[in-house]
Amino acid sequence: MDWLQQSCAAWRTDEGTLEWPVLGIHRLTSGGADYYLNDLAQELPLAADQWKGRAEWTGQAAFRLGLVGPVVPEQLRLVLDGREPGAGRRLRSERATNFGFDLTFSAPKSVSVLYGLGGEEVARQVVRSHREAVLGAVAYLETHGVTAQRRSGDERAVLGTTGMVATSFTHGVNRNLDPHLHTHVVMANMVHGVDGRWSSVDQRGLWAHREAARSVYEAHLRADLSSTLGVSWESGRGLSAEVSGVSPVLRGEFSSRSADIRLQLSQWGAHSKRGADLAWAVTRPAKTTGLSFNDLKKDWERRADAVGEAGIAPDTFRGRGRGAGDGQATTLNEYRFSASLSTTSDGAVRRRDVIAGLGVAAVGGATAPALERMTDLWIPPSRHVGVAEEVHAPRKVVPSRHLIAALGPRPVDPKHHEVWRDGARAIEDYRQRWGLRGSEEPLGVAAGGQSLSSLPAPRLADHVRTTRTIEIARQRLGRTEPRAMEIDRGR
């Protein structure tokens, strides 16, 4: 049984099962370099002087080893075998059974449809935005999720590393020739720890930070497409987001792999994950290669017409030329943020949960650096990385109702986000000084209720100072309308 047959039951390279994972992580149980190198995409509509789907090195540790630009096949084989690409010196234990990881970043279906039906200029920009978003997620993982382990038991320590030794392969279709933009980041199972030693990856960090990396990728993709193409976004299934103007009918038409798997499961009467894995393997067609973007585009347009869809709605690019979609990028959706944090397994919050929640809450998108800077305002970075990140109480990062009532939802722009946080701290400090634990009024004075004149003099003076701080914060945030708590004439 060859490498692909051995692996297909355990991991998928460019297909999902019933719900396509935005970020799939799959272990490579054999070198497998040739599997990727023999399938360099031809379906990407890029200009002659640009990257054409060829494999390229990525990751800070790769660059430190002198691996830059297009991949030389023998170098990829060496690093997947845990060896230095030049001299062939072994850098990880030869007993390792895991050769590496395939981190597969898949664009939301509406983005893939935009790639397929938006025209060649749009397709090129979608690919550029996708690749930038992948790089943002890779940078996040290198900083927080790619770790090494030293010792074991009670003495076990988790260390940071210099990053990934990896290659990237980007494709525009799946095996059913649906538009499906995705990138395989093939990462060797070897890392250079901050202690100077090479070793295998502590894969627990990859799995622990998977949702955060997924969220970084999606948020960065949304921000870039909003900025460059002017698209806007709407809530999708669960906490996902889809391009406004790409109809559910089109998304369904170009999700034929999922439809094939569902049909197979229905015929079997199966409902388990094991059944889904088998249905994925049974329905998986042979890969078709060598098709150009123009040939594929004609077929995609024919299929869209067959289901009664003319293509992408005209108002999809309504924000084009303004540099943003439709104002969604200005604030976070606080409900989505809270919902994201409610899914943690132990009820506690780690830094990775916050960055994942912020990415989900930024419906209009946020760049990877912006997400990092916003997260730093609530949970500063520490020496604990990977699976060892510190635990925090949710109340430390989830705004209370009285804060949102006073300041509105938090901004996506990191500078404005800091203004919001400082205003929130002023309110919380005031509430703590005067024991306002149960009141939903930001400063404890309801409209039409207790007048300011009845407050003790020290609290009245504190109230005036804090109110002024809030007014300044609201002005800097562009929210200058008066609030009940700010104006009380003693009526």
DRENDO-1510 file (C-alpha; in Angstrom, 1 decimal, always signed):
<recs>
REC; n; res; u; v; w
REC; 1; MET; +0.0; +0.0; +0.0 .
REC; 2; ASP; +1.5; +3.3; -1.1 .
REC; 3; TRP; +1.9; +6.5; +1.0 .
REC; 4; LEU; -1.3; +8.1; -0.1 .
REC; 5; GLN; -3.4; +5.0; +0.5 .
REC; 6; GLN; -1.9; +4.6; +3.9 .
REC; 7; SER; -2.7; +8.2; +4.8 .
REC; 8; CYS; -6.1; +8.8; +3.2 .
REC; 9; ALA; -8.0; +7.3; +6.1 .
REC; 10; ALA; -6.2; +9.4; +8.7 .
REC; 11; TRP; -6.0; +12.8; +6.9 .
REC; 12; ARG; -7.4; +14.8; +4.0 .
REC; 13; THR; -5.4; +17.1; +1.8 .
REC; 14; ASP; -7.9; +19.2; -0.1 .
REC; 15; GLU; -11.3; +17.9; +0.9 .
REC; 16; GLY; -13.6; +18.2; +3.8 .
REC; 17; THR; -16.3; +15.9; +5.0 .
REC; 18; LEU; -19.7; +17.2; +5.9 .
REC; 19; GLU; -18.5; +20.6; +7.0 .
REC; 20; TRP; -15.4; +21.8; +5.4 .
REC; 21; PRO; -12.7; +22.7; +8.0 .
REC; 22; VAL; -11.2; +26.2; +7.4 .
REC; 23; LEU; -8.0; +24.9; +9.0 .
REC; 24; GLY; -7.3; +21.2; +8.8 .
REC; 25; ILE; -4.3; +19.7; +10.6 .
REC; 26; HIS; -3.1; +16.3; +9.3 .
REC; 27; ARG; -0.1; +14.3; +10.3 .
REC; 28; LEU; +2.2; +13.0; +7.6 .
REC; 29; THR; +3.1; +9.4; +8.4 .
REC; 30; SER; +5.4; +9.2; +5.4 .
REC; 31; GLY; +7.7; +11.7; +3.7 .
REC; 32; GLY; +5.2; +12.3; +0.9 .
REC; 33; ALA; +7.2; +15.2; -0.7 .
REC; 34; ASP; +6.5; +13.9; -4.2 .
REC; 35; TYR; +2.7; +13.9; -3.6 .
REC; 36; TYR; +2.8; +17.7; -3.3 .
REC; 37; LEU; +5.6; +18.4; -5.8 .
REC; 38; ASN; +3.8; +16.4; -8.6 .
REC; 39; ASP; +0.7; +18.6; -8.2 .
REC; 40; LEU; +1.6; +22.2; -8.7 .
REC; 41; ALA; -1.5; +24.2; -9.5 .
REC; 42; GLN; -2.1; +25.5; -13.0 .
REC; 43; GLU; -5.6; +26.8; -12.3 .
REC; 44; LEU; -4.5; +30.0; -10.6 .
REC; 45; PRO; -4.9; +33.1; -12.8 .
REC; 46; LEU; -1.7; +35.0; -12.0 .
REC; 47; ALA; +0.3; +37.2; -14.3 .
REC; 48; ALA; +3.4; +35.8; -16.0 .
REC; 49; ASP; +5.8; +37.5; -13.6 .
REC; 50; GLN; +4.1; +36.3; -10.4 .
REC; 51; TRP; +4.0; +33.2; -8.4 .
REC; 52; LYS; +2.2; +30.4; -10.4 .
REC; 53; GLY; +1.3; +27.8; -7.8 .
REC; 54; ARG; +4.9; +26.6; -7.5 .
REC; 55; ALA; +6.0; +25.4; -4.1 .
REC; 56; GLU; +7.6; +28.1; -2.0 .
REC; 57; TRP; +9.4; +28.0; +1.3 .
REC; 58; THR; +7.7; +29.7; +4.3 .
REC; 59; GLY; +8.4; +30.0; +8.0 .
REC; 60; GLN; +11.1; +31.8; +9.9 .
REC; 61; ALA; +13.1; +28.7; +10.7 .
REC; 62; ALA; +13.2; +27.8; +7.0 .
REC; 63; PHE; +14.6; +31.2; +6.2 .
REC; 64; ARG; +17.2; +30.7; +9.0 .
REC; 65; LEU; +18.3; +27.5; +7.2 .
REC; 66; GLY; +18.7; +29.4; +3.9 .
REC; 67; LEU; +15.5; +28.0; +2.4 .
REC; 68; VAL; +14.0; +30.9; +0.4 .
REC; 69; GLY; +12.0; +31.0; -2.8 .
REC; 70; PRO; +11.0; +28.0; -4.9 .
REC; 71; VAL; +11.4; +24.6; -3.4 .
REC; 72; VAL; +14.2; +22.3; -4.5 .
REC; 73; PRO; +12.6; +18.8; -4.3 .
REC; 74; GLU; +15.6; +17.2; -2.6 .
REC; 75; GLN; +15.7; +19.9; +0.1 .
REC; 76; LEU; +12.0; +19.2; +0.9 .
REC; 77; ARG; +12.7; +15.4; +1.2 .
REC; 78; LEU; +15.6; +16.1; +3.6 .
REC; 79; VAL; +13.7; +18.4; +5.9 .
REC; 80; LEU; +10.7; +16.0; +6.0 .
REC; 81; ASP; +13.2; +13.3; +7.0 .
REC; 82; GLY; +14.4; +15.6; +9.8 .
REC; 83; ARG; +17.7; +16.6; +8.2 .
REC; 84; GLU; +19.5; +19.8; +7.5 .
REC; 85; PRO; +18.9; +20.7; +3.8 .
REC; 86; GLY; +22.5; +21.3; +3.0 .
REC; 87; ALA; +24.8; +18.8; +4.7 .
REC; 88; GLY; +22.1; +16.3; +5.6 .
REC; 89; ARG; +22.9; +16.4; +9.3 .
REC; 90; ARG; +20.0; +14.9; +11.4 .
REC; 91; LEU; +18.2; +17.6; +13.4 .
REC; 92; ARG; +15.5; +15.4; +15.1 .
REC; 93; SER; +15.4; +11.9; +16.4 .
REC; 94; GLU; +15.4; +9.2; +13.8 .
REC; 95; ARG; +12.8; +7.4; +15.9 .
REC; 96; ALA; +10.1; +9.9; +15.1 .
REC; 97; THR; +7.2; +8.3; +13.2 .
REC; 98; ASN; +5.7; +11.7; +12.3 .
REC; 99; PHE; +7.3; +13.3; +9.3 .
REC; 100; GLY; +5.4; +16.6; +9.5 .
REC; 101; PHE; +2.0; +18.2; +9.3 .
REC; 102; ASP; -0.2; +19.4; +6.5 .
REC; 103; LEU; -1.9; +22.6; +7.7 .
REC; 104; THR; -4.6; +23.2; +5.1 .
REC; 105; PHE; -6.2; +26.6; +5.0 .
REC; 106; SER; -9.5; +26.6; +3.1 .
REC; 107; ALA; -11.3; +29.8; +2.1 .
REC; 108; PRO; -15.0; +30.1; +3.0 .
REC; 109; LYS; -17.1; +28.8; +0.1 .
REC; 110; SER; -18.4; +32.2; -0.8 .
REC; 111; VAL; -14.8; +33.5; -1.2 .
REC; 112; SER; -14.1; +30.5; -3.5 .
REC; 113; VAL; -17.2; +31.3; -5.5 .
REC; 114; LEU; -16.0; +34.9; -5.7 .
REC; 115; TYR; -12.7; +33.6; -7.0 .
REC; 116; GLY; -14.5; +31.5; -9.6 .
REC; 117; LEU; -17.1; +33.8; -10.9 .
REC; 118; GLY; -15.9; +37.4; -10.2 .
REC; 119; GLY; -13.7; +37.6; -13.3 .
REC; 120; GLU; -9.9; +37.3; -13.7 .
REC; 121; GLU; -9.0; +40.6; -12.0 .
REC; 122; VAL; -11.1; +39.7; -9.0 .
REC; 123; ALA; -9.7; +36.1; -8.9 .
REC; 124; ARG; -6.1; +37.4; -8.8 .
REC; 125; GLN; -6.9; +39.7; -5.9 .
REC; 126; VAL; -8.8; +36.9; -4.1 .
REC; 127; VAL; -5.7; +34.7; -4.4 .
REC; 128; ARG; -3.4; +37.5; -3.2 .
REC; 129; SER; -5.7; +38.2; -0.2 .
REC; 130; HIS; -5.9; +34.4; +0.6 .
REC; 131; ARG; -2.1; +34.0; +0.6 .
REC; 132; GLU; -1.7; +37.1; +2.8 .
REC; 133; ALA; -4.2; +35.7; +5.3 .
REC; 134; VAL; -2.4; +32.4; +5.3 .
REC; 135; LEU; +0.9; +34.2; +6.0 .
REC; 136; GLY; -0.8; +36.0; +8.9 .
REC; 137; ALA; -2.0; +32.8; +10.4 .
REC; 138; VAL; +1.4; +31.1; +10.0 .
REC; 139; ALA; +3.0; +34.0; +11.7 .
REC; 140; TYR; +0.6; +33.7; +14.6 .
REC; 141; LEU; +1.3; +29.9; +14.9 .
REC; 142; GLU; +5.0; +30.5; +14.8 .
REC; 143; THR; +4.8; +32.9; +17.7 .
REC; 144; HIS; +2.3; +31.1; +19.9 .
REC; 145; GLY; +1.6; +27.5; +18.7 .
REC; 146; VAL; +4.8; +26.0; +17.3 .
REC; 147; THR; +6.6; +24.8; +20.4 .
REC; 148; ALA; +9.1; +22.2; +21.6 .
REC; 149; GLN; +8.9; +20.0; +24.7 .
REC; 150; ARG; +11.8; +19.3; +27.0 .
REC; 151; ARG; +11.9; +16.5; +29.7 .
REC; 152; SER; +8.7; +14.8; +30.8 .
REC; 153; GLY; +6.4; +14.3; +33.8 .
REC; 154; ASP; +6.4; +16.9; +36.5 .
REC; 155; GLU; +9.6; +18.4; +35.0 .
REC; 156; ARG; +8.1; +18.8; +31.5 .
REC; 157; ALA; +8.6; +22.3; +30.0 .
REC; 158; VAL; +7.2; +23.8; +26.9 .
REC; 159; LEU; +9.5; +26.2; +25.0 .
REC; 160; GLY; +9.1; +28.7; +22.2 .
REC; 161; THR; +10.9; +28.1; +18.9 .
REC; 162; THR; +12.3; +30.1; +15.9 .
REC; 163; GLY; +9.3; +29.1; +13.8 .
REC; 164; MET; +8.4; +26.7; +11.1 .
REC; 165; VAL; +10.4; +24.9; +8.4 .
REC; 166; ALA; +7.6; +24.7; +5.8 .
REC; 167; THR; +6.5; +25.0; +2.2 .
REC; 168; SER; +3.2; +26.3; +0.8 .
REC; 169; PHE; +1.1; +24.9; -2.1 .
REC; 170; THR; -1.9; +26.9; -3.2 .
REC; 171; HIS; -4.8; +25.4; -5.3 .
REC; 172; GLY; -8.0; +26.8; -6.7 .
REC; 173; VAL; -10.1; +23.7; -7.2 .
REC; 174; ASN; -11.1; +20.5; -5.4 .
REC; 175; ARG; -11.3; +17.0; -7.0 .
REC; 176; ASN; -14.8; +17.7; -8.4 .
REC; 177; LEU; -13.4; +20.8; -10.0 .
REC; 178; ASP; -15.5; +23.1; -7.9 .
REC; 179; PRO; -13.9; +26.5; -7.1 .
REC; 180; HIS; -12.1; +25.8; -3.8 .
REC; 181; LEU; -9.3; +28.1; -2.9 .
REC; 182; HIS; -6.9; +26.5; -0.4 .
REC; 183; THR; -3.3; +26.3; +0.7 .
REC; 184; HIS; -1.3; +23.4; +2.1 .
REC; 185; VAL; +1.4; +24.6; +4.5 .
REC; 186; VAL; +3.5; +21.4; +4.7 .
REC; 187; MET; +5.5; +21.8; +7.9 .
REC; 188; ALA; +8.4; +19.5; +8.8 .
REC; 189; ASN; +8.4; +17.9; +12.2 .
REC; 190; MET; +11.5; +19.7; +13.4 .
REC; 191; VAL; +11.9; +22.9; +15.3 .
REC; 192; HIS; +14.7; +24.9; +16.8 .
REC; 193; GLY; +13.9; +25.7; +20.4 .
REC; 194; VAL; +14.8; +29.0; +22.1 .
REC; 195; ASP; +17.3; +26.9; +24.1 .
REC; 196; GLY; +19.3; +26.3; +20.9 .
REC; 197; ARG; +18.4; +22.6; +20.4 .
REC; 198; TRP; +16.6; +21.0; +17.4 .
REC; 199; SER; +13.9; +18.5; +18.1 .
REC; 200; SER; +10.4; +17.3; +17.0 .
REC; 201; VAL; +7.4; +19.6; +17.3 .
REC; 202; ASP; +5.3; +19.6; +20.4 .
REC; 203; GLN; +2.2; +19.0; +18.3 .
REC; 204; ARG; -0.1; +19.8; +21.3 .
REC; 205; GLY; +0.5; +23.5; +20.6 .
REC; 206; LEU; -0.7; +23.2; +17.0 .
REC; 207; TRP; -4.0; +21.6; +18.1 .
REC; 208; ALA; -4.4; +24.0; +21.0 .
REC; 209; HIS; -4.0; +27.0; +18.7 .
REC; 210; ARG; -5.9; +25.6; +15.7 .
REC; 211; GLU; -9.1; +27.7; +16.3 .
REC; 212; ALA; -7.1; +30.9; +17.0 .
REC; 213; ALA; -5.1; +30.4; +13.8 .
REC; 214; ARG; -8.3; +29.7; +11.8 .
REC; 215; SER; -9.8; +32.9; +13.2 .
REC; 216; VAL; -6.7; +34.9; +12.3 .
REC; 217; TYR; -6.8; +33.6; +8.8 .
REC; 218; GLU; -10.5; +34.3; +8.3 .
REC; 219; ALA; -10.5; +37.8; +9.9 .
REC; 220; HIS; -7.4; +38.8; +7.9 .
REC; 221; LEU; -9.0; +37.5; +4.7 .
REC; 222; ARG; -12.1; +39.5; +5.3 .
REC; 223; ALA; -10.2; +42.7; +6.1 .
REC; 224; ASP; -8.1; +42.4; +2.9 .
REC; 225; LEU; -11.0; +41.6; +0.6 .
REC; 226; SER; -13.0; +44.5; +2.2 .
REC; 227; SER; -10.1; +46.8; +1.7 .
REC; 228; THR; -9.1; +45.8; -1.9 .
REC; 229; LEU; -12.4; +44.7; -3.4 .
REC; 230; GLY; -14.9; +46.6; -1.2 .
REC; 231; VAL; -16.9; +43.4; -0.4 .
REC; 232; SER; -19.1; +43.2; +2.7 .
REC; 233; TRP; -20.0; +40.3; +4.9 .
REC; 234; GLU; -23.0; +38.6; +6.4 .
REC; 235; SER; -23.2; +36.0; +9.2 .
REC; 236; GLY; -23.0; +32.4; +8.0 .
REC; 237; ARG; -23.6; +29.2; +9.8 .
REC; 238; GLY; -22.6; +29.2; +13.4 .
REC; 239; LEU; -19.9; +31.9; +13.9 .
REC; 240; SER; -18.7; +32.0; +10.3 .
REC; 241; ALA; -19.1; +34.8; +7.8 .
REC; 242; GLU; -19.8; +34.8; +4.0 .
REC; 243; VAL; -19.5; +37.3; +1.3 .
REC; 244; SER; -22.7; +39.3; +0.8 .
REC; 245; GLY; -24.0; +38.9; -2.7 .
REC; 246; VAL; -22.9; +35.3; -3.1 .
REC; 247; SER; -26.2; +33.4; -2.8 .
REC; 248; PRO; -26.7; +30.2; -0.8 .
REC; 249; VAL; -27.7; +28.6; -4.1 .
REC; 250; LEU; -24.3; +29.2; -5.6 .
REC; 251; ARG; -22.5; +28.1; -2.4 .
REC; 252; GLY; -24.5; +24.9; -2.6 .
REC; 253; GLU; -23.9; +24.3; -6.3 .
REC; 254; PHE; -20.2; +24.5; -5.8 .
REC; 255; SER; -20.1; +22.3; -2.7 .
REC; 256; SER; -20.5; +19.1; -4.6 .
REC; 257; ARG; -17.9; +17.1; -2.6 .
REC; 258; SER; -20.0; +17.6; +0.5 .
REC; 259; ALA; -23.1; +16.6; -1.4 .
REC; 260; ASP; -21.5; +13.4; -2.6 .
REC; 261; ILE; -20.5; +12.5; +0.9 .
REC; 262; ARG; -24.0; +13.2; +2.3 .
REC; 263; LEU; -25.5; +11.1; -0.5 .
REC; 264; GLN; -23.2; +8.2; +0.3 .
REC; 265; LEU; -24.0; +8.4; +4.0 .
REC; 266; SER; -27.7; +8.5; +3.3 .
REC; 267; GLN; -27.4; +5.3; +1.2 .
REC; 268; TRP; -25.5; +3.6; +3.9 .
REC; 269; GLY; -27.7; +4.9; +6.7 .
REC; 270; ALA; -24.5; +6.0; +8.5 .
REC; 271; HIS; -24.2; +8.9; +10.9 .
REC; 272; SER; -20.8; +8.5; +12.7 .
REC; 273; LYS; -17.5; +10.3; +12.0 .
REC; 274; ARG; -16.1; +6.9; +11.0 .
REC; 275; GLY; -18.8; +6.6; +8.4 .
REC; 276; ALA; -18.1; +10.1; +7.2 .
REC; 277; ASP; -14.4; +9.3; +6.8 .
REC; 278; LEU; -15.2; +6.2; +4.8 .
REC; 279; ALA; -17.8; +8.1; +2.6 .
REC; 280; TRP; -15.1; +10.7; +1.9 .
REC; 281; ALA; -12.7; +8.0; +0.8 .
REC; 282; VAL; -15.2; +6.1; -1.3 .
REC; 283; THR; -16.5; +9.2; -3.2 .
REC; 284; ARG; -13.0; +10.7; -3.7 .
REC; 285; PRO; -12.4; +10.9; -7.5 .
REC; 286; ALA; -9.0; +10.8; -9.2 .
REC; 287; LYS; -7.4; +14.2; -9.4 .
REC; 288; THR; -7.6; +16.1; -12.8 .
REC; 289; THR; -4.6; +18.3; -13.5 .
REC; 290; GLY; -3.5; +20.7; -16.2 .
REC; 291; LEU; -6.7; +22.6; -16.5 .
REC; 292; SER; -6.4; +26.4; -17.0 .
REC; 293; PHE; -8.4; +29.0; -15.1 .
REC; 294; ASN; -10.2; +30.1; -18.3 .
REC; 295; ASP; -11.4; +26.6; -19.1 .
REC; 296; LEU; -12.6; +26.1; -15.5 .
REC; 297; LYS; -14.3; +29.5; -15.5 .
REC; 298; LYS; -16.4; +28.7; -18.5 .
REC; 299; ASP; -17.7; +25.5; -16.8 .
REC; 300; TRP; -18.4; +27.4; -13.6 .
REC; 301; GLU; -20.4; +30.0; -15.4 .
REC; 302; ARG; -22.4; +27.3; -17.2 .
REC; 303; ARG; -23.2; +25.6; -13.8 .
REC; 304; ALA; -24.2; +28.9; -12.3 .
REC; 305; ASP; -26.5; +29.6; -15.2 .
REC; 306; ALA; -28.0; +26.0; -14.9 .
REC; 307; VAL; -29.2; +26.7; -11.3 .
REC; 308; GLY; -30.7; +30.1; -12.3 .
REC; 309; GLU; -27.9; +32.3; -11.0 .
REC; 310; ALA; -26.4; +34.9; -13.2 .
REC; 311; GLY; -23.3; +34.9; -11.0 .
REC; 312; ILE; -22.1; +37.4; -8.4 .
REC; 313; ALA; -24.6; +40.0; -7.3 .
REC; 314; PRO; -23.8; +43.5; -8.7 .
REC; 315; ASP; -23.7; +45.1; -5.2 .
REC; 316; THR; -21.1; +42.7; -3.9 .
REC; 317; PHE; -18.4; +45.3; -4.7 .
REC; 318; ARG; -20.5; +48.3; -3.5 .
REC; 319; GLY; -17.7; +49.5; -1.3 .
REC; 320; ARG; -15.0; +49.4; -4.0 .
REC; 321; GLY; -13.1; +52.6; -4.2 .
REC; 322; ARG; -13.8; +53.5; -0.6 .
REC; 323; GLY; -11.2; +51.2; +0.9 .
REC; 324; ALA; -13.7; +49.3; +3.0 .
REC; 325; GLY; -16.9; +47.3; +2.9 .
REC; 326; ASP; -19.9; +49.0; +4.5 .
REC; 327; GLY; -18.8; +50.1; +8.0 .
REC; 328; GLN; -18.8; +46.6; +9.5 .
REC; 329; ALA; -15.0; +47.0; +10.1 .
REC; 330; THR; -15.4; +49.7; +12.7 .
REC; 331; THR; -16.6; +47.7; +15.8 .
REC; 332; LEU; -16.7; +44.2; +17.2 .
REC; 333; ASN; -19.9; +42.1; +17.4 .
REC; 334; GLU; -19.8; +41.6; +21.2 .
REC; 335; TYR; -22.4; +38.8; +21.0 .
REC; 336; ARG; -20.3; +36.8; +18.7 .
REC; 337; PHE; -17.3; +37.4; +21.0 .
REC; 338; SER; -19.1; +36.1; +24.0 .
REC; 339; ALA; -20.5; +33.1; +22.1 .
REC; 340; SER; -17.0; +32.2; +20.9 .
REC; 341; LEU; -15.6; +32.1; +24.5 .
REC; 342; SER; -18.6; +30.1; +25.8 .
REC; 343; THR; -17.3; +27.1; +23.9 .
REC; 344; THR; -14.1; +26.6; +25.9 .
REC; 345; SER; -14.0; +23.1; +27.4 .
REC; 346; ASP; -13.2; +24.2; +31.1 .
REC; 347; GLY; -15.0; +27.5; +31.2 .
REC; 348; ALA; -11.7; +29.4; +31.5 .
REC; 349; VAL; -10.1; +31.7; +29.0 .
REC; 350; ARG; -6.6; +31.6; +27.5 .
REC; 351; ARG; -4.9; +34.1; +25.2 .
REC; 352; ARG; -5.6; +31.9; +22.2 .
REC; 353; ASP; -9.3; +32.0; +23.1 .
REC; 354; VAL; -9.3; +35.8; +23.1 .
REC; 355; ILE; -7.7; +36.1; +19.8 .
REC; 356; ALA; -10.1; +33.5; +18.3 .
REC; 357; GLY; -13.0; +35.4; +19.8 .
REC; 358; LEU; -11.8; +38.8; +18.5 .
REC; 359; GLY; -11.4; +37.3; +15.0 .
REC; 360; VAL; -14.9; +35.9; +15.0 .
REC; 361; ALA; -16.3; +39.2; +16.4 .
REC; 362; ALA; -14.7; +41.3; +13.7 .
REC; 363; VAL; -17.3; +40.5; +11.1 .
REC; 364; GLY; -15.9; +43.1; +8.7 .
REC; 365; GLY; -12.4; +41.7; +9.2 .
REC; 366; ALA; -9.2; +42.6; +11.1 .
REC; 367; THR; -5.6; +42.0; +10.1 .
REC; 368; ALA; -3.5; +39.6; +12.0 .
REC; 369; PRO; -1.3; +42.3; +13.5 .
REC; 370; ALA; -4.5; +44.2; +14.6 .
REC; 371; LEU; -5.8; +41.1; +16.4 .
REC; 372; GLU; -2.5; +40.6; +18.2 .
REC; 373; ARG; -2.5; +44.3; +19.3 .
REC; 374; MET; -6.1; +44.1; +20.5 .
REC; 375; THR; -5.4; +40.9; +22.4 .
REC; 376; ASP; -2.4; +42.4; +24.1 .
REC; 377; LEU; -4.6; +45.1; +25.6 .
REC; 378; TRP; -6.5; +42.4; +27.6 .
REC; 379; ILE; -3.9; +39.6; +28.0 .
REC; 380; PRO; -0.3; +40.7; +27.4 .
REC; 381; PRO; +2.1; +38.1; +26.0 .
REC; 382; SER; +4.1; +36.1; +28.4 .
REC; 383; ARG; +6.8; +33.4; +28.3 .
REC; 384; HIS; +4.1; +30.7; +28.4 .
REC; 385; VAL; +3.3; +29.5; +24.9 .
REC; 386; GLY; +1.7; +26.6; +23.1 .
REC; 387; VAL; -0.5; +24.4; +25.3 .
REC; 388; ALA; +1.0; +26.0; +28.5 .
REC; 389; GLU; -0.7; +29.4; +28.2 .
REC; 390; GLU; -2.0; +30.8; +31.4 .
REC; 391; VAL; -5.7; +30.6; +32.4 .
REC; 392; HIS; -7.8; +33.7; +33.0 .
REC; 393; ALA; -11.4; +34.3; +34.2 .
REC; 394; PRO; -13.8; +35.2; +31.3 .
REC; 395; ARG; -14.8; +38.4; +33.2 .
REC; 396; LYS; -11.3; +39.8; +32.5 .
REC; 397; VAL; -12.0; +40.0; +28.7 .
REC; 398; VAL; -15.8; +40.0; +28.3 .
REC; 399; PRO; -17.2; +43.5; +28.6 .
REC; 400; SER; -20.1; +44.0; +31.0 .
REC; 401; ARG; -23.4; +45.5; +29.9 .
REC; 402; HIS; -22.8; +48.8; +31.7 .
REC; 403; LEU; -19.5; +49.2; +29.8 .
REC; 404; ILE; -21.2; +48.7; +26.4 .
REC; 405; ALA; -24.0; +51.0; +27.5 .
REC; 406; ALA; -21.5; +53.7; +28.3 .
REC; 407; LEU; -19.0; +53.3; +25.5 .
REC; 408; GLY; -20.7; +51.1; +22.8 .
REC; 409; PRO; -19.1; +48.0; +21.3 .
REC; 410; ARG; -15.3; +47.8; +21.2 .
REC; 411; PRO; -13.6; +49.2; +18.1 .
REC; 412; VAL; -11.6; +47.0; +15.7 .
REC; 413; ASP; -8.9; +49.6; +15.2 .
REC; 414; PRO; -6.3; +48.9; +17.9 .
REC; 415; LYS; -5.7; +52.6; +18.8 .
REC; 416; HIS; -9.4; +53.2; +19.3 .
REC; 417; HIS; -9.7; +49.9; +21.1 .
REC; 418; GLU; -7.1; +51.2; +23.6 .
REC; 419; VAL; -9.2; +54.3; +24.1 .
REC; 420; TRP; -12.2; +52.1; +24.8 .
REC; 421; ARG; -10.3; +50.0; +27.3 .
REC; 422; ASP; -9.0; +53.0; +29.2 .
REC; 423; GLY; -12.5; +54.4; +29.4 .
REC; 424; ALA; -13.8; +51.1; +30.7 .
REC; 425; ARG; -11.1; +51.0; +33.3 .
REC; 426; ALA; -12.1; +54.4; +34.6 .
REC; 427; ILE; -15.7; +53.2; +34.9 .
REC; 428; GLU; -14.7; +50.0; +36.7 .
REC; 429; ASP; -12.4; +51.9; +39.1 .
REC; 430; TYR; -15.3; +54.2; +39.9 .
REC; 431; ARG; -17.7; +51.3; +40.5 .
REC; 432; GLN; -15.2; +49.6; +42.7 .
REC; 433; ARG; -14.6; +52.7; +44.8 .
REC; 434; TRP; -18.3; +53.2; +45.4 .
REC; 435; GLY; -19.5; +49.5; +45.7 .
REC; 436; LEU; -21.7; +49.5; +42.6 .
REC; 437; ARG; -21.6; +45.8; +42.0 .
REC; 438; GLY; -25.3; +45.2; +41.1 .
REC; 439; SER; -26.2; +48.3; +39.2 .
REC; 440; GLU; -26.5; +48.2; +35.4 .
REC; 441; GLU; -26.1; +51.9; +35.2 .
REC; 442; PRO; -22.5; +52.7; +34.3 .
REC; 443; LEU; -22.0; +55.1; +37.2 .
REC; 444; GLY; -25.0; +54.0; +39.3 .
REC; 445; VAL; -27.2; +57.0; +38.5 .
REC; 446; ALA; -30.3; +56.1; +36.4 .
REC; 447; ALA; -32.0; +58.6; +34.1 .
REC; 448; GLY; -34.9; +60.1; +36.0 .
REC; 449; GLY; -33.7; +58.5; +39.3 .
REC; 450; GLN; -31.5; +59.7; +42.0 .
REC; 451; SER; -30.1; +63.2; +41.3 .
REC; 452; LEU; -26.5; +64.1; +41.4 .
REC; 453; SER; -27.1; +66.7; +44.1 .
REC; 454; SER; -28.1; +63.9; +46.6 .
REC; 455; LEU; -24.7; +62.2; +46.2 .
REC; 456; PRO; -22.1; +62.7; +48.9 .
REC; 457; ALA; -19.6; +65.4; +48.0 .
REC; 458; PRO; -16.6; +63.0; +47.5 .
REC; 459; ARG; -18.7; +60.8; +45.2 .
REC; 460; LEU; -20.1; +63.7; +43.4 .
REC; 461; ALA; -16.6; +65.1; +42.6 .
REC; 462; ASP; -15.5; +61.6; +41.5 .
REC; 463; HIS; -18.6; +61.2; +39.4 .
REC; 464; VAL; -17.9; +64.5; +37.6 .
REC; 465; ARG; -14.3; +63.5; +36.9 .
REC; 466; THR; -15.2; +60.0; +35.6 .
REC; 467; THR; -18.0; +61.4; +33.5 .
REC; 468; ARG; -15.6; +63.8; +31.9 .
REC; 469; THR; -13.2; +60.9; +31.2 .
REC; 470; ILE; -16.1; +59.0; +29.6 .
REC; 471; GLU; -17.1; +62.0; +27.5 .
REC; 472; ILE; -13.5; +62.4; +26.2 .
REC; 473; ALA; -13.3; +58.7; +25.3 .
REC; 474; ARG; -16.7; +58.8; +23.5 .
REC; 475; GLN; -15.5; +61.9; +21.5 .
REC; 476; ARG; -12.3; +60.1; +20.5 .
REC; 477; LEU; -14.4; +57.1; +19.5 .
REC; 478; GLY; -16.7; +59.3; +17.4 .
REC; 479; ARG; -19.7; +58.6; +19.7 .
REC; 480; THR; -20.6; +62.0; +21.0 .
REC; 481; GLU; -24.3; +61.7; +21.5 .
REC; 482; PRO; -25.3; +62.5; +25.1 .
REC; 483; ARG; -26.0; +59.7; +27.5 .
REC; 484; ALA; -28.5; +59.6; +30.4 .
REC; 485; MET; -25.6; +59.1; +32.9 .
REC; 486; GLU; -23.7; +62.1; +31.5 .
REC; 487; ILE; -26.5; +64.7; +31.9 .
REC; 488; ASP; -28.5; +65.0; +35.1 .
REC; 489; ARG; -29.9; +68.5; +35.9 .
REC; 490; GLY; -31.6; +67.3; +39.0 .
REC; 491; ARG; -35.0; +67.0; +37.4 .
</recs>
